[in-house]
Amino acid sequence: MLQHRVIPCLLLRNGGLVKTYRFAHPKYVGDPINAIRIFNEKEVDELLVLDIEASKSKSEPDYDLIEQFAGECFMPLCYGGGITSVDQARRLFSLGVEKVSLQAGALDNLDLVSAIATLYGNQSVVVSIDIKTNLLGRHKLYSSVAGKNLNIDWLNFLKMAVEAGAGEILLNGVDRDGTMSGMDLPLIERAASVCSVPLIACGGAGSLDDIKKAVQAGASAVACGAFFVYHGPHRAVLITYPKYAELTNLFDS
């Protein structure tokens, strides 16, 4: 087991695998089942799958598709998208999902986090917090469903999510999403300074060095999308993942 998890983050839209750029312009990049099979071969420790359309369209999770994912996965699967009730979480766990990720559901009702954590344990609930900078360069809590920044202190919300029962926080840097230009290290440092549970940083990784810097900034784990989906300057689609020895050396050095 690695000192720090490096987690592929797959985005779904209408059943297909897509990649976004700063949370917009979703580009179809292939079949998610095929990607999962490749990650199986790469011996990935954990997989994160987020349906970016479900909450926006007020749709339930696509249980049939998720059941296929869970059946293919050799690694623990975390799923997020369209989860608004304990019953939905219960059904997802029964299909083989190990963790649920709540973003819109947590923003609407932190009691949902508490209810799921009480029934299934804190380790089963991830709260996803999206952060976008405003015109003054300040970090703001962002709602992907509403498509706007919220007038809620994001650090307080993070602490409240942990108090509600979140076993992990997924911190998404909206402005870095899909850019592969490096992660928002000051954002990670600020979140880590108040986060008492594992912090998964996501957004902007374009190299192994970016992953290492995120960990040095305080992240317990790093989730990557574009870095594991695109290859080369022209962004050709190629599902990849570093060799285990590369990651071991990265965190030991």
C-alpha positions in Angstrom: 0.0 0.0 0.0 1.3 3.4 -0.9 1.9 6.1 1.7 -0.4 8.4 -0.2 -3.2 7.2 -2.5 -3.1 8.4 -6.1 -6.7 8.0 -7.4 -8.0 8.1 -11.0 -11.0 10.3 -11.2 -13.5 9.4 -14.0 -16.3 11.7 -15.0 -19.5 10.4 -16.4 -22.1 12.2 -18.6 -25.0 10.3 -20.1 -23.2 7.0 -19.5 -20.0 8.0 -21.3 -16.6 8.9 -20.0 -15.9 12.6 -20.4 -13.2 15.1 -19.3 -14.0 18.7 -18.4 -11.9 21.9 -18.5 -12.5 24.1 -15.5 -15.8 22.3 -14.9 -17.1 23.1 -18.4 -16.8 21.8 -22.0 -17.2 18.1 -21.3 -15.4 16.2 -24.0 -16.2 12.5 -24.7 -13.1 10.4 -24.2 -14.4 6.9 -24.3 -16.1 4.0 -22.6 -15.9 4.0 -18.8 -15.9 0.2 -18.6 -12.8 0.0 -20.8 -11.1 2.6 -18.6 -11.9 0.6 -15.5 -10.4 -2.6 -17.1 -7.2 -0.7 -17.9 -7.0 0.6 -14.4 -7.5 -3.0 -13.1 -4.4 -4.0 -15.2 -2.5 -1.1 -13.8 -3.3 -2.3 -10.2 -4.8 1.0 -9.1 -5.6 1.0 -5.4 -8.9 3.0 -5.6 -11.2 4.5 -8.2 -13.4 7.6 -8.1 -16.3 7.9 -10.5 -18.4 11.1 -10.6 -21.5 11.6 -12.7 -21.4 15.3 -13.4 -24.9 15.4 -14.9 -27.0 13.5 -12.4 -27.5 16.3 -9.8 -27.9 19.0 -12.4 -30.7 17.0 -14.1 -32.1 15.9 -10.7 -31.6 12.3 -11.8 -31.0 9.3 -9.6 -27.7 7.4 -10.0 -27.6 5.1 -13.0 -27.7 1.9 -10.9 -27.4 -0.5 -13.8 -24.3 1.2 -15.0 -22.8 1.4 -11.5 -23.5 -2.3 -10.9 -21.4 -2.9 -14.1 -18.6 -0.7 -12.7 -18.6 -2.5 -9.3 -18.6 -5.9 -11.1 -15.5 -4.9 -13.2 -13.6 -3.1 -10.4 -10.8 -5.0 -8.7 -10.3 -2.0 -6.4 -12.5 0.0 -4.0 -15.0 2.2 -5.8 -16.2 5.6 -4.7 -19.2 6.9 -6.6 -20.7 10.4 -6.6 -23.6 12.0 -8.5 -27.3 12.4 -7.8 -27.3 11.1 -4.3 -29.9 12.8 -2.2 -31.1 10.1 0.2 -30.0 7.3 2.5 -32.0 4.8 0.5 -30.0 5.7 -2.6 -26.7 5.3 -0.7 -28.0 2.0 0.7 -28.7 0.7 -2.9 -25.3 1.8 -4.1 -23.6 0.0 -1.2 -25.6 -3.1 -2.0 -24.3 -3.0 -5.6 -20.7 -3.1 -4.3 -19.8 0.6 -4.0 -17.5 1.1 -1.1 -17.9 4.9 -0.6 -20.3 7.6 -1.7 -19.3 11.1 -2.6 -21.7 13.9 -1.8 -21.4 17.4 -3.2 -24.8 18.9 -4.1 -26.4 16.6 -1.5 -24.1 17.8 1.2 -24.6 21.5 0.3 -28.4 21.0 0.5 -28.4 19.0 3.7 -25.4 18.0 5.9 -27.8 15.8 7.9 -27.6 13.4 4.9 -23.9 13.0 5.6 -24.6 12.3 9.3 -27.4 9.8 8.4 -25.2 7.8 6.0 -22.2 7.9 8.3 -24.3 6.7 11.3 -25.5 3.7 9.3 -22.4 2.8 7.3 -19.5 4.4 9.1 -17.6 7.7 8.5 -15.2 5.9 6.1 -18.1 5.3 3.7 -18.8 9.0 3.2 -16.8 11.5 1.2 -17.9 15.1 1.0 -16.8 16.8 -2.2 -16.0 20.6 -1.9 -15.6 22.6 -5.1 -13.6 25.8 -4.8 -13.4 28.6 -7.4 -11.6 31.9 -7.2 -13.6 35.1 -7.6 -12.5 38.2 -9.5 -10.4 39.3 -6.5 -8.6 36.0 -6.5 -10.2 34.7 -3.3 -11.3 31.1 -2.8 -15.0 30.7 -2.8 -17.3 27.7 -2.2 -18.7 26.8 -5.6 -22.0 24.9 -6.6 -21.6 23.0 -9.8 -25.4 22.5 -9.9 -26.1 26.3 -9.7 -22.9 27.2 -11.6 -22.0 29.9 -9.2 -20.0 30.8 -6.1 -21.8 30.7 -2.8 -21.8 33.1 0.1 -20.7 30.5 2.5 -17.3 30.4 4.1 -15.7 27.4 2.6 -13.4 26.6 5.5 -16.3 26.6 7.9 -18.3 24.4 5.6 -15.3 22.0 5.4 -15.2 21.8 9.2 -19.0 21.4 9.4 -18.8 18.5 6.9 -16.3 16.7 9.0 -18.3 17.3 12.1 -21.4 15.9 10.3 -19.5 12.7 9.7 -17.5 12.9 6.5 -14.7 10.4 6.7 -12.8 12.2 3.8 -12.9 15.5 2.0 -12.5 15.7 -1.7 -11.2 19.2 -2.5 -11.7 20.2 -6.1 -9.9 23.2 -7.5 -12.3 24.3 -10.2 -9.9 26.8 -11.9 -7.3 24.0 -12.3 -9.6 21.3 -13.5 -8.4 19.7 -16.7 -5.6 22.3 -17.1 -2.7 20.0 -16.0 -0.9 23.3 -15.0 -0.2 22.4 -11.4 -2.4 22.2 -8.4 -3.6 25.1 -6.2 -1.1 24.5 -3.4 -2.2 27.5 -1.2 -5.7 26.1 -1.4 -4.6 22.6 -0.3 -2.5 24.1 2.5 -5.4 26.1 3.9 -7.8 23.1 3.7 -5.2 20.8 5.3 -4.7 23.2 8.2 -8.3 22.7 9.4 -9.1 19.3 8.0 -9.0 16.5 10.7 -9.8 13.7 8.2 -7.9 12.6 5.1 -7.9 15.3 2.4 -8.0 14.2 -1.3 -6.8 17.0 -3.5 -8.0 17.2 -7.1 -7.5 19.6 -10.0 -4.5 20.5 -12.1 -2.1 17.6 -11.7 0.0 17.3 -14.9 3.0 15.5 -13.6 4.2 13.2 -10.8 6.0 16.3 -9.3 2.6 18.1 -9.1 1.3 15.1 -7.1 4.3 15.2 -4.8 3.8 18.9 -4.2 0.2 18.4 -3.3 1.1 15.9 -0.7 3.8 18.2 0.6 1.2 20.9 0.9 -0.9 18.6 3.2 -3.0 16.4 0.9 -3.4 12.8 2.2 -4.2 11.6 -1.3 -4.4 13.1 -4.9 -7.1 12.4 -7.5 -6.3 13.0 -11.1 -8.4 13.1 -14.2 -6.7 14.6 -17.3 -3.3 13.4 -16.2 -4.4 9.8 -16.5 -6.6 10.3 -19.6 -4.6 12.5 -22.0 -1.2 12.0 -23.4 1.1 14.4 -25.2 0.8 18.1 -26.2 -2.2 17.4 -28.4 -4.1 15.7 -25.6 -4.5 12.3 -27.4 -6.8 10.1 -25.3 -4.7 7.4 -23.6 -5.6 5.8 -20.3 -2.5 5.6 -18.2 -1.3 5.2 -14.6 2.2 5.4 -13.1 4.0 2.2 -12.2 3.8 1.3 -8.5 7.6 1.6 -8.1 7.4 5.2 -9.5 4.8 6.2 -6.9 6.7 4.5 -4.1 9.9 6.3 -5.1 8.0 9.6 -5.4 6.8 9.6 -1.8 10.1 8.1 -0.4 12.3 10.7 -2.1 
